Amino acid sequence: MAQPLEKPDLPARFASFADFRLGAKRRIPHFAFEYLDGGIGRDVGLARNYSSLDRVLLTPRTIDEGTPPETALDLLGERWTYPFGVAPVGMGGLFHPESAPALAKRSAKLGTPFCLSFVASHSVETIISAMGRAPWHQFYWPRPDDVQNDILARMKALGVTVIMPTLDIPGHQWRERTIRAGVAAKPSPWVTVRDVAPKPLWAYETLKYGKPGLPNIQTYSGGGPAEAEMFLLQNCIRPIGPEEIRRLRDKWDGKIVVKGVMAPEDAEDFVKVGVDGIVVSNHGGRQLDAAPGTPEMLPPIVEAVGGKTAILADGGVRDGMDVLRLLALGADFVMVGRMPYFACAAMGARGAASLDLLAMQVRTVMAQLGVRNVEELRRLKVEVS
Ligand SMILES: Cc1cc2nc3c(=O)[nH]c(=O)nc-3n(C[C@H](O)[C@H](O)[C@H](O)COP(=O)(O)O)c2cc1C
């Protein structure tokens, strides 16, 4: 017998990703929206993330009545209630001062992972107190040895078990939409007035909580956001390959998940140096306009390293259907970036219920597909049209 749908606690007008995105556009200043929504170049890669997911077709099966779908699974030594988590997204304070803590708290309640960005507006300590446990932590891995050692010692002391070095920012990038919108370390007063004046609620909330900084970097750079930005440019925006990860492996006995792998050969090299997982990701279409979509690279990567390391995937996920598409293509786990942050930009902390929406969609679509667990999902006929 069908059970009544457990509806997420969201206003009725917010039923999908498109609604969150529109709500964000209405509520936050133009420069903040462009930073969150934009890709790079002509946004071809960004559009491809969405269109390549749309092309993944799953043929549903019929099954006899039985137990409801099992969404829980094991990953990186823990059991999670759903096969998705929140990807690292920097500068969440630009969207809403409570975005990252609210999403972290909701993730913990739901039993799903939350990954904090190194360039988050909230310190890892703030996130830990919101969640009641340590998050996963992403890094743009700094060059100086003493900073690396200090980070690892602090992470260990704080109970962080998974660190996630991001590999796909080897140098400067020119993100046209953010540049055009005037986002820089110090936006001009004109941009601030032009964009903020029409958004009084955002201005009020941002003032109330204080201007967002980069606390996780300021720990090492000292000073304010400008010093943190300089530290990042001088020490963290750089190529990182298997040799560097091997050195990290020697120093860190927790889990290492490298983020931003798109080539099967690279995946093989990272497996050889002992990573616990890789995230197949093109950084949400923000680094390379010619990048293939994750659905295009997942099958060859699964073929190369499937079963040898955990394969996580992100890029363009808008709903539970997209989560299941990536799992059906062989990912072990899926991360979502913009979707929950759009929701928080649109409605503040209440937007964290977007994670409940994802969870509900995963359950309902699994039932619709006639699968009882992720293994059965992988046995479905999967086509890329
Ligand atoms: C506004 C924004 C900020 C991001 N900041 C980071 C970051 O600090 N570190 C990182 O590894 N990835 C970052 N990403 C990439 C996400 O972790 C993730 O790979 C991407 O958003 C997935 O695509 P999706 O947004 O379509 O779900 C960011 C993405 C966005 C949209």
The ligand as an SDF file (V2000), in Angstrom:
LIG
                    3D

 31 33  0  0  0  0  0  0  0  0999 V2000
   29.4470   28.9910   -6.2580 C   0  0  0  0  0  0  0  0  0  0  0  0
   30.2870   27.7690   -6.3050 C   0  0  0  0  0  0  0  0  0  0  0  0
   31.4150   27.6940   -5.5010 C   0  0  0  0  0  0  0  0  0  0  0  0
   32.1980   26.5410   -5.5240 C   0  0  0  0  0  0  0  0  0  0  0  0
   33.2730   26.4550   -4.6840 N   0  0  0  0  0  0  0  0  0  0  0  0
   34.0270   25.3310   -4.6800 C   0  0  0  0  0  0  0  0  0  0  0  0
   35.1200   25.2130   -3.7620 C   0  0  0  0  0  0  0  0  0  0  0  0
   35.3690   26.0760   -2.9540 O   0  0  0  0  0  0  0  0  0  0  0  0
   35.8480   24.0710   -3.8300 N   0  0  0  0  0  0  0  0  0  0  0  0
   35.5780   23.0590   -4.7210 C   0  0  0  0  0  0  0  0  0  0  0  0
   36.2720   22.0530   -4.7340 O   0  0  0  0  0  0  0  0  0  0  0  0
   34.5280   23.1500   -5.5640 N   0  0  0  0  0  0  0  0  0  0  0  0
   33.7580   24.2460   -5.5550 C   0  0  0  0  0  0  0  0  0  0  0  0
   32.6810   24.3280   -6.3970 N   0  0  0  0  0  0  0  0  0  0  0  0
   32.3300   23.1670   -7.2400 C   0  0  0  0  0  0  0  0  0  0  0  0
   31.3840   22.2230   -6.5010 C   0  0  0  0  0  0  0  0  0  0  0  0
   32.0230   21.5740   -5.4440 O   0  0  0  0  0  0  0  0  0  0  0  0
   30.8320   21.1370   -7.4440 C   0  0  0  0  0  0  0  0  0  0  0  0
   31.9000   20.4870   -8.0920 O   0  0  0  0  0  0  0  0  0  0  0  0
   29.8630   21.6860   -8.4830 C   0  0  0  0  0  0  0  0  0  0  0  0
   29.1260   22.7560   -7.9680 O   0  0  0  0  0  0  0  0  0  0  0  0
   28.9220   20.5860   -8.9440 C   0  0  0  0  0  0  0  0  0  0  0  0
   28.0430   21.0660   -9.9020 O   0  0  0  0  0  0  0  0  0  0  0  0
   26.5650   21.5660   -9.5820 P   0  0  0  0  0  0  0  0  0  0  0  0
   26.6960   22.9080   -8.9550 O   0  0  0  0  0  0  0  0  0  0  0  0
   25.9370   21.6400  -10.9330 O   0  0  0  0  0  0  0  0  0  0  0  0
   25.9240   20.5610   -8.6650 O   0  0  0  0  0  0  0  0  0  0  0  0
   31.8700   25.4610   -6.3900 C   0  0  0  0  0  0  0  0  0  0  0  0
   30.7210   25.5510   -7.1690 C   0  0  0  0  0  0  0  0  0  0  0  0
   29.9360   26.6670   -7.1330 C   0  0  0  0  0  0  0  0  0  0  0  0
   28.6830   26.7080   -7.9660 C   0  0  0  0  0  0  0  0  0  0  0  0
  1  2  1  0
  2  3  1  0
  2 30  2  0
  3  4  2  0
  4  5  1  0
  4 28  1  0
  5  6  2  0
  6  7  1  0
  6 13  1  0
  7  8  2  0
  7  9  1  0
  9 10  1  0
 10 11  2  0
 10 12  1  0
 12 13  2  0
 13 14  1  0
 14 15  1  0
 14 28  1  0
 15 16  1  0
 16 17  1  0
 16 18  1  0
 18 19  1  0
 18 20  1  0
 20 21  1  0
 20 22  1  0
 22 23  1  0
 23 24  1  0
 24 25  2  0
 24 26  1  0
 24 27  1  0
 28 29  2  0
 29 30  1  0
 30 31  1  0
M  END
$$$$
